[in-house]
Amino acid sequence: LLASDKDIQKVLDKLSLARNITSNDRRSYKTWKELWNFSDELIMHAAEISKGTANPIAYMNKVLSIWKKP
């Protein structure tokens, strides 16, 4: 298990996604944390907003990318 997997699992739980963590989940999370420098709190807030959408991870990515813009 990667160190970030427990944090990614919290995101999946917030999204009510009962599935295994994928490499795409890890890539997205790494982008949000390392490239875009989002806090855990903001990532979880984006998860709350994205819950119930057709593709919650993709929706989260869109929300966070909008927030990232200056």
N, C-alpha and C positions, 0 to 999 in steps of 0.2 A: 504493500500500500504506500502511496505517496503521501507526504505530509499534508498536502492540501486536500486529500480525499475526504477527511472529516469535515472540512469547511464546505466542500462541494456537496457532501451528503446533506448538510444543513440546508443548502439552497434547494436541493431536490425535495427534501421534506417540506420546506416552505411552499414549494410549488405543487405539493401533493403528488409527486411523481415516484411511484414505487417501482424502481428499476435500478439496474446496476449503473455505476458511473462509466461513461464512455470516454474515449480519447478526445472526442469533440467537446465534452463537458470540461475536460482538463484544459484543453486549448483555450476555450472561452474564458474560463476562470483565470487562467494565467494572463490573458490579455487584460481582463478587468482589473486585476490586482497589480501586475507588474508593469504593463505598458501604459495603462490609463490611470494607475494609482488611486483606484477607488477603495474606500474603507469597507470593512465588513458590514457596517451599518447601512451604507448606501447600497451595497450589493443586495442585502436582505430586503431593503425597501423596494428595490427594483423587482425582486422576486415576488413580493406581496402584490405589486401592481400587475405583474405578468401572470399570476396564478389564474388558471382557468382558461387561458387563451389556447388556440389550436396548437401552437408550437412555443411553449413558454420560454425555452432557452433562447430561441431566435428572437422572440419578443423582448426578452431581457437585454439581449445584445443591442437591439435597436434603441430601447429606452436609454441604456447606458451610453451608447454612442452619441445620442442627442445631448445628454447631460455633459458629455466630455467637450463638446464644442464650446469655444470661448464666447 
